[in-house]
Amino acid sequence: MAHIGLEGQLRVPALHHHPRQAIAQLEALIDELGKPLLVGSSLGGYYATHLAHTHGLSALLINPAVRPHKLFDGYLGQQTNHYTGEIWQLTQDHVTALAELDVPAPMDSARYQVWLQTADETLDYRRAEAFYRHCALRIQAGGDHGFQGFAQRLPMLFAFAGIPRSLWQDIDFSVFN
């Protein structure tokens, strides 16, 4: 965003590990920004789906988690944030809070884009493919949960966000890998 002069419109928050606090953080940013395009990956995609549904926003979802509260069986207990090193406890209250964020499958292909890679080692892409079947789906063979080749897809993200092509058409996105 800095390369196109729009860094003031980008927010990449470090979210709290508890879903209720993470959603409160995100809702404060939505209040600050107005009607932002939400971009979320994995659990962030689940949060973005909830917030897009609740606030009537558009969202780009990258290998999004679908009903993650059903995936934590056997994982309660001590966890480590691999980015910050923070150690915290995953409790049943976290799982309940995630369940409270569940929304119906989106039906608006103009407001939701979903990018999936079939070799995601963390989440089965077919669950997201089925849940978001009425959205604009882009499914790529291979890849992984981190979404390989994301930088090359930035033009699609910018177009979806309504950012004028003149701001980014001359950028070589391959340098961002």
C-alpha positions, -999 to 999 in steps of 0.1 A, spaced: 0 0 0 30 23 6 41 18 -30 7 32 -42 4 60 -16 -24 44 4 -6 31 35 -29 53 56 -59 31 45 -43 -2 56 -46 -18 90 -30 -50 99 -38 -55 136 -22 -80 159 -53 -96 172 -60 -108 207 -62 -146 211 -97 -144 225 -124 -141 197 -145 -115 216 -116 -92 221 -103 -97 186 -138 -88 172 -139 -57 194 -105 -47 180 -117 -52 145 -150 -34 150 -131 -4 164 -111 -3 131 -142 -6 111 -156 24 130 -124 43 122 -123 34 85 -159 35 76 -166 8 49 -132 -9 45 -126 -40 24 -119 -68 48 -91 -92 40 -87 -123 62 -68 -155 60 -76 -187 80 -93 -177 113 -90 -141 100 -112 -152 71 -138 -165 96 -137 -132 114 -139 -112 81 -170 -133 71 -187 -125 104 -179 -88 101 -188 -85 65 -222 -102 72 -228 -80 103 -217 -47 88 -227 -52 51 -190 -50 40 -171 -67 12 -144 -93 21 -116 -111 4 -111 -145 22 -79 -165 18 -80 -201 28 -107 -192 53 -116 -213 83 -152 -226 82 -169 -232 116 -135 -233 134 -152 -239 167 -158 -275 155 -120 -280 149 -106 -276 184 -114 -310 199 -83 -321 217 -66 -288 214 -78 -271 246 -49 -260 269 -17 -241 266 -10 -225 232 19 -204 219 15 -175 195 42 -183 169 47 -147 160 50 -131 194 59 -160 216 30 -152 239 18 -183 259 -20 -184 266 -47 -210 274 -73 -221 249 -104 -226 268 -140 -238 262 -150 -201 264 -128 -194 233 -146 -222 214 -180 -209 225 -171 -174 215 -161 -186 180 -194 -204 177 -212 -172 185 -196 -156 154 -211 -182 130 -232 -167 102 -251 -183 73 -232 -190 41 -228 -158 21 -249 -155 -10 -234 -124 -26 -207 -130 -52 -202 -93 -57 -192 -88 -20 -172 -119 -13 -142 -132 -30 -127 -165 -18 -92 -176 -27 -84 -212 -20 -53 -234 -26 -60 -272 -28 -28 -283 -10 -36 -263 22 -21 -285 49 -41 -270 77 -77 -267 64 -95 -288 38 -103 -263 10 -134 -283 1 -151 -272 33 -146 -235 22 -155 -243 -14 -189 -257 -2 -196 -230 23 -188 -201 0 -202 -218 -32 -224 -187 -40 -194 -164 -38 -167 -155 -63 -144 -185 -58 -108 -187 -71 -94 -222 -65 -58 -229 -74 -42 -264 -75 -13 -268 -51 -1 -241 -28 -4 -242 10 -22 -226 40 1 -196 37 -13 -191 1 17 -193 -22 19 -165 -48 -2 -140 -29 19 -110 -41 12 -118 -77 -25 -117 -70 -24 -82 -55 -37 -66 -87 -69 -87 -82 -72 -76 -46 -67 -39 -56 -93 -42 -84 -118 -58 -59 -110 -30 -35 -118 -4 -62 -83 10 -61 -77 28 -95 -55 8 -119 -34 38 -126 -20 36 -91 -7 0 -95 -5 -9 -131 33 -2 -134 43 -22 -103 63 -54 -107 46 -75 -80 71 -103 -83 95 -84 -62 73 -88 -32 78 -125 -27 
